[in-house]
Each structure stands twice: as structure tokens, then as C-alpha cells.
């Protein structure tokens, strides 16, 4: 066969490798969404490993595959690697669906270790996976083509850059929150004493930090319940939990220990990962733990008080008015007294804690211990009046940390 001159030089054999695609804003956004969606469960794997190794291996393996897919699609963006990344993100999303909405992981809730600071961290991971799957599928439908005009490229980056920033911020925040327990249940840096497991609902351990006074001998106890609207926060005075709640817990606990209290600060399960009344059940379990292990903890089981800020104050008030655990006094600070109010924050809290059972105003309060209702809070004045009608001693108004400690110390020593 006669070869036309020049035709042989112009011939190109088909490449065995798929042609690369552009690293455009859609691909980059999808890759970082997948990265955040993989790092969140990966950060919680050490804490999950201490609870149930099989679930930890499953979560770790899925996260590792997705991280590899992200590296592959960014290293050589082709339709093939984009499909692989979409498949990996879909598998991670499927793991969340199986374990959370379908609740098929019967041993325990594997996402609980990731939700100890923010109760919807696993939902954040799932949302990032949705973004990743969508972006990778869009990229996988493209064909290799020359670069578009510079104006078009710049316009695409301008449109998607805010989304990319949001993905980066959400992924980083979720990873930090999920990794809060990566070093185990060691005591907080700002507390002396130690940390113990006080309850294990559903197979997931809950931690209690103990800050002890300088004086020896059985001491009174102040159970401290952090704020955060029942969805964020944790027991630690400092770190991610206090950062998201803006808590006053550190100075208040320092005042309590200075007044001779052992301060027991607890993690409790957060919504929406744990439905109501999980946080209240955990608080009750903490009081029972203090009573049952009083000798080992060197505390006085007859002098247990409780203090809480924000939603933690609401939990403290509920402990006092329901009468299910022995308490000498309650300090409810900046605490909403009615979670079913007409304002938007109350409606949100009512969604997380449905029913009047989450509102201290719904209980008759007869026989409740003395109350300090301080620093405002929705319907706090009405709640104070409600307590007085029931014959409960009430102190109310703006109170500094020292006044809170003095109130609890006075009531703990009262016979």
C-alpha cells in the first residue's frame, strides 16, 4: 500500500491512558469535600477503636480508600479517576446511611465518638460526601478538551470559590471536633485530678473530669453541666468544646474548687445524634455514679450539688425539679426554663428536645432543693416564681462566679 508523503509523520497511535482533564473549580471543590468527609471519621477512629475495633477498622478502611481516591484524582484527573473518587465517596456516604438513618449497626452507635463536641458532626461528614459525589460525577461526564478562554476560567473560579472556602472551613472544623477524643479520656489541661468513665449508654463510654480541692477528706461535689444548646460543647475547660460555646466553665470551676468542692464535669450525649432525653439520662447517671463511688472518689454523697450554664443549666434545673436524684442545691445560669417557647431558639431546642418534658416549668417542683436562678435565660423570672409557689428557696439575679460558689457551698453545708 502506497503511503502518502507526510502521512506517516502525522499519525498518532491511540494512547492507552485516558486523556487528563482540567483541575477546575468543580474538581478541586469535590476533592476537598471528599478530603473533609474522609478526615472526619478518620479523626474519630482512635476513640472508636477503644470501644469496638471492628467498627473502627471499617471506618478507617473506607476513609483510607477515599483519601487514596482524592490523591489519584488530583494527581491525574481523568474520567476514570473521577469515577473512582465518586465511587469511594458513595461508599463512605453509604456507610453513614447504614449506621445513622437505617441504624443497622446494632452493637453501638459508631458515630458517637465523633459527636462528642458537636452533635451533628456525622451529618457534616455526610453533607461533604454529597458534595463530593456530585462534583466527581459532573467531572466524570466531561471529555478532555483544550483550555477554555481565560475569562471563562476566572468566572468559574469566582462563582465556586465561596463554596470551596465553605467546604474547607466545614471540613476543618468537623475534623477538629471529631478528633477531640483522639488522645483518649485523659484529664483536661486546666484541671487537676483525673478522668473516669461514669456511664456507658449504648456501649459508648462517657467521661467525667474530676477537679479536686486542696483540702483532704471527703469533699462536697459540684456536678458541672456545660452549655451549648444541647448540640455542641463538652466537659473540657478549654479546647474545641469551650471554643464553640464560649463557656464560662473554667473560671467557675476554679472558684468551686477554691471553695472546697470536687468539681465533676461531664460529657453528655448531644443532639441530633442522641435523641431526648439522652442528655438528662446521662446527667442522672453521673449523680448516681458519684453516690455509688463516693468512697473511691473521696467525696461526700450527702453533699452533691449541680451547676450548669445555658442548656446545661436547663439540665441542672430538671435534675432539681424532677426529684429523681439526691441534690443539696442547684445553680441554673443563663438557663432557658421553657424549651417550648414561641421564639426561634426555643423552637429549635424544642425540635431537639421535643415535648414539655424538657422544660423545668412543666414540673410541680415541690420538694426541690434550693435554687440559684442567675444571669437571665428564657422565662427565668417565671421559673423562679414557679419555684417559690412550690415552697422552694430561690435566689435570683446576675451573679458572678464567686457568688455561685458561695451559694453552693452554703447550701452544701446546710443541715
C-alpha positions as CSV (number, residue, x, y, z in Angstrom):
1,X,0.0,0.0,0.0
2,X,1.4,3.3,-1.0
3,X,1.9,5.8,1.8
4,X,1.3,9.4,1.0
5,X,4.3,11.6,1.8
6,X,4.0,13.1,5.3
7,X,1.0,11.0,6.4
8,X,3.2,8.7,8.5
9,X,4.7,11.6,10.4
10,X,1.2,13.0,11.3
11,X,-0.1,9.7,12.6
12,X,-0.6,9.3,16.4
13,X,-1.2,5.9,17.9
14,X,-4.1,5.9,20.4
15,X,-2.9,6.3,24.0
16,X,-3.5,3.5,26.4
17,X,-4.1,6.1,29.2
18,X,-7.2,8.2,29.3
19,X,-6.7,11.8,28.5
20,X,-6.3,14.1,31.5
21,X,-9.0,16.6,32.5
22,X,-8.5,20.1,33.8
23,X,-8.2,20.7,37.6
24,X,-11.0,23.2,37.5
25,X,-13.0,24.6,40.4
26,X,-15.6,21.7,40.3
27,X,-12.9,19.1,40.6
28,X,-11.0,20.9,43.3
29,X,-14.1,21.6,45.4
30,X,-15.2,17.9,45.1
31,X,-11.7,16.7,46.1
32,X,-11.6,18.9,49.2
33,X,-15.2,17.9,50.1
34,X,-14.1,14.2,49.9
35,X,-11.0,15.0,51.9
36,X,-13.0,16.6,54.7
37,X,-15.6,13.8,54.5
38,X,-12.9,11.2,54.9
39,X,-10.8,13.0,57.6
40,X,-13.8,13.4,60.0
41,X,-14.4,9.7,60.5
42,X,-10.7,9.1,60.4
43,X,-10.1,11.5,63.3
44,X,-12.7,9.6,65.4
45,X,-11.1,6.2,64.6
46,X,-8.8,6.2,67.7
47,X,-11.7,6.8,70.1
48,X,-13.9,4.3,68.2
49,X,-11.0,1.7,68.4
50,X,-11.1,1.8,72.2
51,X,-14.8,1.0,72.1
52,X,-15.2,-1.5,69.3
53,X,-12.3,-2.4,67.0
54,X,-14.4,-3.9,64.1
55,X,-16.3,-0.7,63.5
56,X,-13.0,1.3,63.8
57,X,-11.4,-0.9,61.1
58,X,-14.4,-0.5,58.8
59,X,-14.4,3.3,59.2
60,X,-10.7,3.5,58.8
61,X,-10.6,1.4,55.7
62,X,-13.3,3.4,54.0
63,X,-11.6,6.7,54.9
64,X,-8.2,5.3,53.7
65,X,-9.7,4.3,50.3
66,X,-11.3,7.7,49.9
67,X,-8.1,9.5,50.7
68,X,-6.3,7.4,48.1
69,X,-9.0,8.3,45.6
70,X,-8.5,12.0,46.3
71,X,-4.8,11.7,45.7
72,X,-5.4,9.8,42.5
73,X,-7.9,12.3,41.0
74,X,-5.8,15.3,41.9
75,X,-2.6,13.7,40.7
76,X,-4.1,12.6,37.4
77,X,-7.6,14.0,36.8
78,X,-9.3,11.7,34.2
79,X,-12.8,10.4,33.8
80,X,-11.6,7.1,35.2
81,X,-10.1,8.5,38.4
82,X,-13.1,10.8,38.8
83,X,-15.5,7.8,38.7
84,X,-13.3,6.0,41.2
85,X,-13.4,9.0,43.5
86,X,-17.2,9.2,43.1
87,X,-17.5,5.5,44.0
88,X,-15.3,5.9,47.1
89,X,-17.4,8.9,48.3
90,X,-20.6,7.0,47.6
91,X,-19.2,4.1,49.7
92,X,-18.5,6.5,52.6
93,X,-21.9,8.0,52.3
94,X,-23.5,4.6,52.2
95,X,-21.6,3.7,55.5
96,X,-23.2,6.8,57.1
97,X,-26.7,5.8,55.8
98,X,-26.4,2.3,57.1
99,X,-25.2,3.4,60.6
100,X,-27.2,6.5,61.2
101,X,-30.6,6.8,59.3
102,X,-31.0,3.0,59.0
103,X,-29.4,2.2,62.3
104,X,-28.2,-1.2,61.2
105,X,-25.0,-1.1,63.4
106,X,-26.6,-2.8,66.4
107,X,-23.5,-3.1,68.6
108,X,-23.3,0.6,69.3
109,X,-23.6,4.0,67.5
110,X,-20.2,4.2,65.7
111,X,-20.6,7.9,65.1
112,X,-20.9,8.8,68.8
113,X,-17.2,9.3,69.4
114,X,-17.2,11.8,66.5
115,X,-20.2,13.7,68.0
116,X,-18.8,14.4,71.5
117,X,-18.2,18.1,70.8
118,X,-20.7,18.8,68.1
119,X,-23.8,16.6,67.9
120,X,-24.2,16.8,64.2
121,X,-20.5,16.2,63.1
122,X,-21.5,13.0,61.3
123,X,-24.2,14.9,59.4
124,X,-21.4,17.4,58.3
125,X,-19.4,14.4,57.0
126,X,-22.4,13.1,55.1
127,X,-23.0,16.6,53.6
128,X,-19.5,16.8,52.4
129,X,-19.8,13.4,50.8
130,X,-22.9,14.5,48.9
131,X,-20.9,17.5,47.6
132,X,-18.0,15.2,46.6
133,X,-20.2,12.6,44.8
134,X,-22.0,15.4,42.9
135,X,-18.8,17.1,41.9
136,X,-17.0,14.0,40.8
137,X,-19.9,12.8,38.7
138,X,-20.0,16.2,37.0
139,X,-16.3,15.9,36.2
140,X,-16.6,12.3,35.1
141,X,-19.1,13.4,32.3
142,X,-16.6,15.7,30.8
143,X,-14.3,15.0,27.9
144,X,-10.7,16.2,27.5
145,X,-10.6,19.4,25.6
146,X,-8.4,22.5,25.2
147,X,-8.4,25.1,27.9
148,X,-11.4,27.5,27.7
149,X,-10.8,31.2,27.4
150,X,-9.3,32.9,30.5
151,X,-12.4,34.9,31.1
152,X,-14.5,31.7,31.4
153,X,-12.0,30.1,33.7
154,X,-11.8,33.1,36.0
155,X,-15.6,33.4,36.1
156,X,-15.9,29.7,37.1
157,X,-13.5,30.2,40.0
158,X,-15.2,33.3,41.1
159,X,-18.6,31.5,41.2
160,X,-17.3,28.4,43.1
161,X,-14.6,30.0,45.3
162,X,-17.1,30.7,48.2
163,X,-18.3,27.1,48.0
164,X,-14.7,25.9,48.2
165,X,-14.0,28.1,51.2
166,X,-17.1,26.8,52.9
167,X,-16.1,23.2,52.2
168,X,-12.6,23.8,53.6
169,X,-13.9,25.5,56.7
170,X,-16.6,22.9,57.4
171,X,-14.2,20.0,56.8
172,X,-11.5,21.5,59.1
173,X,-14.0,22.3,61.9
174,X,-15.6,18.8,61.6
175,X,-12.1,17.1,61.8
176,X,-11.1,19.1,64.8
177,X,-14.4,18.3,66.6
178,X,-14.3,14.6,65.7
179,X,-10.7,14.4,66.8
180,X,-11.3,15.9,70.3
181,X,-11.1,12.4,71.9
182,X,-8.1,11.2,69.9
183,X,-5.9,11.2,73.0
184,X,-8.4,9.2,75.0
185,X,-10.1,10.3,78.1
186,X,-7.1,12.0,79.7
187,X,-7.8,14.9,82.1
188,X,-8.2,18.3,80.7
189,X,-5.1,20.5,80.8
190,X,-6.8,23.1,83.0
191,X,-7.9,20.6,85.6
192,X,-6.1,18.7,88.3
193,X,-7.2,15.3,89.4
194,X,-8.2,12.8,86.7
195,X,-10.8,11.4,84.4
196,X,-13.2,8.5,84.9
197,X,-15.8,6.8,82.8
198,X,-19.1,7.4,84.6
199,X,-21.6,5.8,82.3
200,X,-21.7,3.7,79.1
201,X,-25.1,4.2,77.4
202,X,-25.5,2.2,74.2
203,X,-21.9,0.9,74.7
204,X,-20.3,4.3,74.3
205,X,-18.3,5.5,77.3
206,X,-19.0,8.9,78.7
207,X,-16.2,10.8,80.6
208,X,-16.1,12.8,83.8
209,X,-13.3,15.1,84.7
210,X,-12.6,15.5,88.4
211,X,-11.0,18.7,89.7
212,X,-10.2,18.3,93.4
213,X,-9.8,20.9,96.1
214,X,-6.6,21.2,98.1
215,X,-8.1,20.1,101.4
216,X,-8.1,16.4,102.1
217,X,-11.1,14.3,103.2
218,X,-14.5,13.7,101.7
219,X,-15.5,17.0,100.0
220,X,-18.8,18.3,98.7
221,X,-19.3,17.8,94.9
222,X,-20.4,20.2,92.2
223,X,-21.6,18.4,89.1
224,X,-21.0,20.8,86.2
225,X,-23.1,20.6,83.1
226,X,-21.8,22.6,80.1
227,X,-23.9,24.7,77.8
228,X,-24.2,24.7,74.0
229,X,-27.9,24.3,73.3
230,X,-27.8,20.5,73.7
231,X,-25.9,20.2,70.3
232,X,-22.4,21.5,71.0
233,X,-19.8,21.6,73.8
234,X,-18.0,19.1,76.0
235,X,-16.6,18.7,79.5
236,X,-13.2,20.3,78.9
237,X,-12.3,23.7,80.1
238,X,-10.5,24.8,77.0
239,X,-10.3,23.3,73.5
240,X,-12.9,22.8,70.9
241,X,-15.8,22.4,73.2
242,X,-15.3,25.7,75.0
243,X,-14.5,27.4,71.7
244,X,-17.9,26.7,70.2
245,X,-19.9,27.5,73.4
246,X,-18.0,30.5,74.7
247,X,-18.4,28.8,78.1
248,X,-17.5,30.4,81.5
249,X,-16.7,26.9,82.8
250,X,-13.0,27.4,83.5
251,X,-13.3,30.4,85.9
252,X,-16.4,29.0,87.6
253,X,-14.8,25.6,88.2
254,X,-11.8,27.3,89.6
255,X,-14.0,29.2,92.1
256,X,-15.8,26.0,93.1
257,X,-12.5,24.2,93.8
258,X,-11.3,27.2,95.8
259,X,-14.4,26.9,97.9
260,X,-13.6,23.2,98.7
261,X,-15.6,21.4,96.1
262,X,-14.7,18.5,93.9
263,X,-15.9,19.5,90.5
264,X,-17.2,16.7,88.3
265,X,-17.6,18.0,84.8
266,X,-19.1,15.5,82.3
267,X,-19.7,14.9,78.7
268,X,-23.3,14.1,77.9
269,X,-24.7,12.9,74.6
270,X,-25.6,15.6,72.1
271,X,-28.5,16.1,69.7
272,X,-29.3,15.3,67.0
273,X,-27.0,12.3,67.3
274,X,-28.7,11.3,70.5
275,X,-32.4,12.0,70.9
276,X,-34.0,13.5,74.0
277,X,-34.0,12.6,76.9
278,X,-30.4,11.2,76.4
279,X,-28.6,14.2,78.0
280,X,-30.9,14.2,81.0
281,X,-30.4,10.5,81.5
282,X,-26.7,11.0,81.3
283,X,-26.8,13.7,84.0
284,X,-28.8,11.4,86.3
285,X,-26.3,8.6,85.7
286,X,-23.5,11.0,86.7
287,X,-25.2,11.8,90.0
288,X,-25.8,8.1,90.7
289,X,-22.1,7.4,89.8
290,X,-21.0,9.9,92.4
291,X,-23.2,8.4,95.0
292,X,-22.2,4.8,94.3
293,X,-18.4,5.6,94.1
294,X,-18.2,8.3,96.8
295,X,-15.6,6.4,98.9
296,X,-13.3,5.7,96.0
297,X,-13.6,9.3,94.7
298,X,-13.2,10.7,98.3
299,X,-16.4,12.8,98.1
300,X,-19.4,13.2,100.4
301,X,-22.5,11.6,98.8
302,X,-24.7,13.7,101.1
303,X,-23.4,17.0,99.7
304,X,-23.9,16.8,96.0
305,X,-24.8,20.0,94.1
306,X,-25.2,20.7,90.4
307,X,-24.4,23.8,88.3
308,X,-24.9,24.4,84.7
309,X,-24.8,27.1,82.1
310,X,-27.2,27.6,79.2
311,X,-28.7,24.3,78.2
312,X,-26.6,22.7,80.9
313,X,-28.4,25.0,83.3
314,X,-31.7,23.6,82.0
315,X,-30.5,20.1,82.6
316,X,-29.4,21.1,86.1
317,X,-32.9,22.6,86.8
318,X,-34.5,19.4,85.5
319,X,-32.4,17.3,87.9
320,X,-33.7,19.5,90.7
321,X,-37.4,19.7,89.9
322,X,-37.8,16.0,88.9
323,X,-36.5,14.7,92.2
324,X,-35.0,11.6,90.8
325,X,-31.5,12.1,92.2
326,X,-30.4,13.4,95.6
327,X,-29.2,17.0,95.4
328,X,-28.4,19.7,98.0
329,X,-28.6,22.7,95.7
330,X,-29.0,23.7,92.0
331,X,-27.4,26.7,90.2
332,X,-29.0,27.3,86.8
333,X,-27.2,30.0,85.0
334,X,-28.4,31.7,81.8
335,X,-30.7,28.7,81.5
336,X,-33.9,28.6,79.4
337,X,-36.7,27.5,81.6
338,X,-39.1,26.6,78.8
339,X,-37.8,24.9,75.7
340,X,-41.2,25.1,74.0
341,X,-41.4,28.9,73.8
342,X,-42.5,30.9,70.8
343,X,-39.1,32.4,69.9
344,X,-36.9,30.8,67.2
345,X,-34.2,29.5,69.6
346,X,-36.9,27.8,71.7
347,X,-38.4,26.2,68.6
348,X,-35.0,24.9,67.6
349,X,-34.4,23.5,71.1
350,X,-38.0,22.0,71.1
351,X,-37.1,20.2,67.9
352,X,-34.1,18.7,69.5
353,X,-35.8,18.1,72.9
354,X,-39.5,17.6,71.9
355,X,-42.3,17.8,74.5
356,X,-42.7,19.6,77.7
357,X,-40.6,17.0,79.5
358,X,-37.6,19.1,78.6
359,X,-38.9,22.3,80.3
360,X,-38.4,22.8,84.0
361,X,-41.6,24.8,84.1
362,X,-43.6,21.7,83.3
363,X,-42.9,20.1,86.7
364,X,-44.5,21.0,90.1
365,X,-41.1,21.3,91.8
366,X,-42.5,20.5,95.3
367,X,-39.6,19.2,97.4
368,X,-36.9,20.5,95.1
369,X,-33.6,21.7,96.7
370,X,-32.7,25.4,97.0
371,X,-32.2,27.1,93.6
372,X,-29.9,29.8,92.3
373,X,-31.5,31.1,89.1
374,X,-28.9,33.5,87.7
375,X,-27.9,35.6,84.7
376,X,-31.2,35.5,82.9
377,X,-32.4,32.9,80.5
378,X,-35.7,32.5,78.7
379,X,-38.6,32.7,81.3
380,X,-36.1,32.5,84.2
381,X,-38.2,35.0,86.3
382,X,-41.3,32.9,85.7
383,X,-39.4,29.8,86.7
384,X,-38.2,31.5,89.9
385,X,-41.8,32.5,90.7
386,X,-42.9,28.9,89.9
387,X,-40.3,27.5,92.4
388,X,-41.4,30.0,95.2
389,X,-45.1,28.9,94.8
390,X,-43.9,25.3,95.4
391,X,-42.1,26.4,98.5
392,X,-38.6,26.1,97.1
393,X,-36.0,28.7,98.4
394,X,-34.8,30.7,95.4
395,X,-32.0,33.2,94.8
396,X,-32.1,35.1,91.5
397,X,-30.4,37.8,89.6
398,X,-27.0,38.4,87.9
399,X,-24.4,36.5,89.9
400,X,-20.6,36.4,89.4
401,X,-18.7,33.1,89.7
402,X,-17.7,33.7,93.3
403,X,-21.3,34.2,94.3
404,X,-22.3,30.9,92.6
405,X,-19.6,29.1,94.5
406,X,-20.6,30.7,97.8
407,X,-24.3,29.8,97.3
408,X,-23.5,26.1,96.6
409,X,-21.0,26.0,99.5
410,X,-23.6,27.4,101.9
411,X,-26.3,25.1,100.8
412,X,-24.0,22.0,100.8
413,X,-23.1,22.6,104.4
414,X,-26.7,23.3,105.5
415,X,-28.2,20.5,107.6
